[in-house]
Amino acid sequence: MEYDAVIVGTGIGGTTVARELTRRGKRVVMLEEGGRTDMMGNTWTLAMILRNFGLNRSHEKSFITFAKNYGGLSTLTAGCAAPPPQAIFAPYGIDLTAETEEARNEMKVQILPDELVGPDNLRLLEAANDAGFHWRRMENFIDADKCVVGCSSCMLGCPTGAKFNARVYGDEAMDGGAGLCLHTKAVKILVERGNAIGVEAKRFGRTARYYGKTIVLSAGAANVELLRQAGIQEAGRGFACDWLQFVGGIIPQVSTVRANPMTVGTLEHYESDGIAILPVFPNWSQFLLFLAFMGPLNLPNFSKFRRYSGIMVKIRDEISGEIIRGYTISKPITAADRKRLDKGVGIVKKVLEKAGAKSSDVIALDPLGAHPSASCRIGEAVDSNLATRINGLYCCDASVFPQALGLPTVWTIVALGKRLARHLDNHHGGKYESEV
């Protein structure tokens, strides 16, 4: 069987394209290397969704997260909704305004009511503004009718179905007739006379081939090896990961451990310094892991876990390093990256201390790469329509970002996926006509 589109990867880019094309009557199949772990909102869910249980580290010993499961990293986001930054895409003639507004309604983007924001987050907001900053309530793609007060399991696989993620679109695509092949690892793009005609994959040890009129790579870092094998050697030469740092402080009678993450915060430093500041903290297992890798002297802080209130610093990092092969990577924290992180951590310490934390009770965890991106960049590996130089081969996920976002990425990728589906339908309509 020949499909109209073979989509490699089921993160938010892949499922968006699958859903949009299926709604247009196209024959689509999605290939996913991992399985489909149930969303239970716990450490087990987190470990099963992350590749290598979340223990991927760069040559420089920094943790960088990758997913291996249906829905990708979108299943573990905090649900914070940041629209696509125009300044990053406008130089390439990309206008995502219409797609962004369309996605707003479908993702149920909204500001949550006070009871879901929680008194501890509101206390941080008040303290930050008292300290002279400009915090506000943040938009989230969370259905307030399904969200539970005190749940705070957004980043552990939302168990109530309140948070939008890639599975929503993927399931809609399947309802419309799309296929989903789990435990199926793409290993090669099939190219004939300069045209991509299919994907060769391994499934339960056997080779399978999926033929399509269009191939869309939405597998994040895994796109790199597939593109290089197809002759696009520039893929993976430098990438971004939105370095972030969690900072925790012990504030009397306040703890954000059970508070819904990223419901307040500030982007006031984003345009000038590429810094976003939002309240969120790792769960107990991640916290213990951070402390262990920071050295045994830090382990006693684990006993204080439930007393911490946490705030995250996220930065727009420089393009650097390399995806060497598979998930073997080099990603240094550059001097500019370190300067931004340090500035952000300094701001967070001021907020925590204004809220009542002692400086001796504040801890900054090691940096983590949260959003591997910009490895198959627009203007280099792909053009403004996300097309590679191989006819019929496209990429659509965070890998195509021309630079780091330094922001939550889901809304931007959804908009790009909608735009790509529209382009494919408008410019390849004849190619997509079903054969009788």
C-alpha positions in Angstrom: 0.0 0.0 0.0 1.2 3.5 -0.8 0.3 6.2 1.6 -0.2 9.9 0.9 2.1 10.6 3.8 4.4 8.5 5.9 5.2 10.3 9.2 8.2 9.3 11.3 7.7 10.2 14.9 4.6 10.9 16.9 5.6 14.0 18.8 3.4 17.1 18.4 4.8 17.9 14.9 4.1 14.5 13.5 0.6 14.1 15.0 -0.4 17.6 13.9 0.5 16.9 10.3 -1.2 13.5 10.5 -4.4 14.9 11.9 -4.5 17.8 9.4 -3.9 15.6 6.4 -6.3 12.9 7.6 -9.0 15.6 7.9 -8.3 16.4 4.3 -9.0 12.8 3.3 -5.4 11.7 2.9 -4.0 8.2 3.7 -1.5 8.5 6.5 0.6 6.2 8.6 2.6 7.2 11.7 5.7 5.3 12.7 6.7 5.4 16.4 9.9 3.8 17.8 8.5 3.5 21.3 5.2 2.1 22.7 2.2 3.8 24.3 2.6 4.2 28.1 -0.5 4.9 30.1 -0.7 8.4 31.6 -0.6 7.8 35.4 0.9 11.0 36.6 3.8 9.3 38.4 7.5 8.5 38.2 6.9 5.3 36.3 5.2 7.1 33.5 8.0 9.6 33.4 10.7 6.9 33.2 8.8 4.9 30.5 8.3 7.9 28.2 11.8 9.2 28.4 14.5 7.6 26.4 16.9 5.6 28.6 14.8 6.6 31.6 15.8 10.2 31.2 19.5 9.4 31.7 20.8 10.8 28.4 23.9 12.9 29.0 26.1 14.9 26.6 29.8 14.4 26.3 30.0 17.3 28.7 27.9 15.4 31.3 24.8 17.5 31.1 21.4 15.8 31.0 19.4 16.4 27.9 15.9 14.9 27.6 14.6 12.8 24.7 11.4 10.8 24.5 10.7 7.4 23.1 6.9 6.9 23.3 3.7 7.8 21.5 3.2 11.6 21.9 6.8 12.4 22.6 7.9 15.0 25.1 4.6 16.8 24.8 3.2 14.2 27.2 5.6 15.5 29.9 5.3 19.3 29.4 4.0 21.6 32.1 1.2 22.8 29.8 2.5 26.4 29.6 1.3 28.0 26.3 3.7 30.4 24.6 2.8 31.5 21.0 5.4 31.3 18.3 7.8 34.2 18.5 7.4 36.2 15.3 10.9 37.6 15.4 12.4 34.1 15.0 10.3 33.1 12.0 9.6 36.4 10.1 13.1 36.6 8.5 12.3 33.4 6.7 8.9 34.7 5.4 7.0 32.5 7.8 3.8 33.9 9.2 2.1 31.6 11.7 -0.7 34.0 12.8 -3.6 32.1 11.4 -2.3 28.7 12.5 -1.6 30.0 16.0 -5.2 31.3 16.5 -6.6 28.1 15.1 -4.6 26.1 17.5 -5.5 28.3 20.4 -9.1 27.1 20.3 -8.3 23.5 19.8 -5.7 23.4 22.6 -8.0 25.2 25.0 -5.4 27.8 25.7 -6.6 29.8 28.8 -5.5 31.4 32.0 -6.5 29.1 34.9 -8.7 30.2 37.7 -7.2 31.0 41.2 -8.0 27.6 42.7 -6.0 25.9 40.0 -3.1 28.4 40.1 -2.9 27.8 43.8 -2.1 30.1 46.7 1.6 29.2 46.7 2.1 30.3 43.1 0.1 33.4 43.8 2.5 34.1 46.7 5.5 33.9 44.4 3.8 36.2 41.9 3.1 38.8 44.7 6.7 38.5 46.0 8.2 38.9 42.5 6.2 42.1 41.9 7.0 43.4 45.3 10.7 42.9 44.4 10.2 45.1 41.3 9.6 42.5 38.6 6.6 42.2 36.4 5.1 38.8 36.9 1.7 37.8 35.5 -0.6 34.8 35.2 0.5 32.6 32.2 -1.7 31.0 29.6 -1.8 27.2 29.7 -3.2 24.5 27.3 -5.1 22.9 30.1 -8.9 22.2 30.3 -9.9 23.8 33.6 -13.0 21.6 33.7 -10.8 18.4 33.9 -7.9 19.8 35.9 -7.8 18.8 39.6 -6.7 21.2 42.4 -3.4 20.0 43.9 -2.7 17.4 41.3 0.4 19.0 39.8 1.2 15.9 37.7 1.5 17.7 34.3 5.1 16.8 33.8 4.5 13.2 34.9 1.9 12.4 32.3 -1.4 14.2 33.1 -3.7 11.4 34.5 -7.0 13.4 34.1 -6.7 14.3 30.4 -6.8 18.0 31.2 -3.5 18.8 29.5 -3.3 19.0 25.7 -0.6 16.8 24.2 0.3 15.2 20.9 -1.8 12.1 21.6 -5.0 14.3 21.2 -4.2 14.9 17.6 -2.7 11.5 17.0 -5.9 9.8 18.3 -8.0 12.1 16.1 -5.9 11.1 13.1 -6.5 7.5 13.8 -10.2 8.1 14.3 -10.0 9.5 10.7 -8.3 6.4 9.3 -4.6 7.0 9.9 -2.5 4.1 10.9 -0.1 3.9 13.9 2.8 1.5 14.0 4.4 1.3 17.4 7.8 -0.2 18.2 8.8 0.7 14.6 12.2 2.4 14.2 12.9 4.2 10.9 16.4 3.4 9.8 16.6 4.7 6.2 14.8 7.0 3.8 14.1 5.3 0.5 15.2 7.6 -2.3 14.7 7.0 -6.1 16.0 9.4 -8.7 16.1 12.3 -6.2 12.6 11.6 -4.8 11.8 10.2 -1.4 9.5 7.3 -1.9 9.3 5.6 1.5 10.9 4.6 4.8 12.7 1.4 5.7 12.1 0.5 9.4 12.8 -2.2 11.9 9.9 -3.7 13.7 10.3 -6.5 16.3 13.6 -7.4 14.5 12.1 -7.5 11.1 12.6 -5.1 8.2 9.4 -3.3 7.0 9.0 -0.7 4.2 6.4 2.0 4.2 5.9 3.7 0.8 4.5 7.2 0.6 4.1 10.1 -1.8 5.4 12.4 1.0 7.7 11.6 3.9 7.6 13.8 7.0 10.4 13.4 9.6 9.1 14.4 13.1 11.4 12.3 15.3 13.6 15.1 16.8 17.2 14.2 17.1 16.6 11.0 15.2 15.9 13.1 12.1 19.6 13.8 11.9 20.9 10.3 11.1 18.1 9.7 8.6 18.9 13.0 6.8 22.7 12.3 6.8 22.1 8.8 5.3 20.1 10.5 2.6 23.0 12.9 1.8 22.0 16.0 3.9 25.2 16.2 5.9 24.6 19.6 7.4 21.9 18.1 9.7 23.0 18.0 13.3 26.0 20.3 13.0 25.1 22.4 16.0 21.8 22.5 17.8 19.9 24.1 20.7 18.3 22.7 23.8 16.9 25.6 25.8 19.1 25.2 28.9 17.2 25.5 32.1 18.0 25.6 35.8 15.7 24.8 38.7 16.2 26.9 41.8 14.5 26.0 45.0 14.0 27.9 48.2 12.4 27.1 51.6 9.7 29.7 52.3 7.9 29.5 55.6 4.3 28.2 55.1 4.8 28.0 51.3 5.6 25.0 49.1 5.0 24.7 45.3 5.5 20.9 45.3 1.7 20.3 44.8 1.0 23.5 42.8 0.2 23.4 39.1 3.5 24.4 37.3 4.0 27.5 35.2 0.7 29.1 35.8 2.4 32.4 36.7 5.8 33.9 35.8 7.4 36.4 33.6 8.8 36.9 30.1 10.0 40.5 30.8 13.6 39.4 30.3 13.0 37.4 27.1 13.4 40.0 24.4 16.5 41.6 26.0 18.3 38.6 27.5 16.6 35.5 26.2 15.4 34.5 29.7 12.1 33.1 30.8 11.2 32.6 34.5 8.4 30.3 35.6 7.6 28.4 38.8 8.2 24.7 38.4 10.4 22.1 40.2 11.4 18.5 39.5 9.5 15.7 41.2 11.1 13.8 44.0 12.9 11.2 41.8 14.3 13.8 39.5 15.4 15.9 42.4 17.2 13.0 44.0 18.9 12.3 40.6 20.1 15.9 40.3 21.5 15.8 43.9 23.3 12.5 43.3 25.0 13.8 40.2 25.9 17.1 41.9 27.8 15.1 44.5 27.2 13.3 47.8 27.4 16.5 49.9 24.1 17.6 48.3 22.1 14.5 49.2 21.0 15.7 52.6 18.9 18.3 50.8 16.6 15.5 49.7 15.0 15.4 53.1 13.8 18.9 52.6 12.1 18.2 49.2 8.5 18.8 50.2 9.4 22.1 51.8 10.9 23.7 48.6 9.2 26.2 46.4 10.8 26.0 42.9 11.3 28.4 40.1 12.8 27.6 36.7 15.1 29.7 34.6 15.0 28.9 30.9 17.3 30.5 28.3 17.6 30.9 24.5 20.9 29.1 24.2 23.4 29.4 21.4 23.6 27.0 18.5 26.6 24.8 19.4 27.8 21.2 19.7 26.7 18.3 17.5 24.4 15.4 17.3 27.1 12.9 16.5 25.2 9.7 16.0 21.9 8.6 17.3 21.7 10.1 20.8 25.4 10.5 21.2 25.8 14.2 21.5 28.1 17.0 22.4 26.5 20.2 23.8 28.7 22.6 25.7 27.2 25.4 27.8 28.9 28.4 26.2 30.1 31.5 28.0 27.0 33.4 26.7 24.7 30.6 27.9 26.3 30.6 31.3 25.9 34.3 31.6 22.2 34.1 30.9 21.7 31.3 33.3 23.6 33.1 36.0 21.5 36.2 35.5 18.3 34.3 35.6 19.3 32.4 38.8 20.2 35.7 40.4 16.7 37.1 39.6 15.0 33.9 41.0 17.0 34.2 44.2 15.8 37.7 44.7 12.2 36.5 44.3 12.6 33.6 46.7 14.3 35.8 49.3 11.6 38.4 48.9 9.0 35.7 49.6 10.8 34.8 52.8 13.5 32.3 52.0 16.9 32.5 53.6 19.8 32.7 51.2 21.2 29.6 52.9 18.0 27.7 52.1 18.2 28.3 48.3 19.6 25.7 46.0 20.3 25.9 42.3 20.4 22.5 40.5 22.7 21.8 37.5 21.5 22.9 34.1 19.3 20.6 32.0 18.6 20.6 28.3 14.9 20.5 28.0 14.0 21.1 24.3 16.5 19.5 21.9 15.9 21.7 18.8 17.4 23.5 15.8 19.4 20.5 14.5 17.8 20.6 11.0 17.3 24.4 10.8 15.1 26.4 8.5 17.4 28.1 6.0 20.0 25.3 6.1 18.7 21.7 6.2 15.1 22.7 5.2 13.5 25.7 3.4 10.7 27.9 4.6 8.2 25.2 3.7 10.1 22.7 5.8 11.2 20.8 2.6 14.6 19.3 2.2 16.4 19.3 -1.1 15.2 15.7 -1.7 11.8 16.0 -3.4 9.0 14.8 -1.1 11.0 14.8 2.1 10.1 17.2 4.9 10.8 17.8 8.6 8.3 19.1 11.1 9.2 19.4 14.7 11.5 21.4 17.0 14.5 20.4 14.9 13.5 22.9 12.2 13.7 26.0 14.5 16.2 28.4 13.0 17.5 29.1 16.5 16.6 28.3 20.1 13.1 29.4 21.3 13.9 29.6 25.0 10.2 29.1 25.5 7.7 26.3 25.7 7.6 24.8 22.2 4.3 23.0 21.7 2.2 25.8 20.4 4.9 26.8 17.9 5.3 23.2 16.6 1.5 22.8 16.2 1.4 26.0 14.1 4.3 24.8 11.9 2.5 21.4 11.5 -0.7 23.1 10.4 1.1 25.3 8.0 3.0 22.3 6.5 -0.2 20.3 6.1 -1.8 23.2 4.3 1.2 23.6 2.0 1.2 19.9 1.1 -2.5 20.0 0.3 -2.3 23.2 -1.7 0.9 22.4 -3.7 0.6 18.7 -4.0 -3.1 18.2 -4.5 -2.7 16.3 -7.7 0.0 14.2 -6.2 -2.4 13.2 -3.4 -5.3 12.1 -5.5 -6.2 8.6 -4.6 -5.6 6.0 -7.4 -8.7 3.9 -8.3 
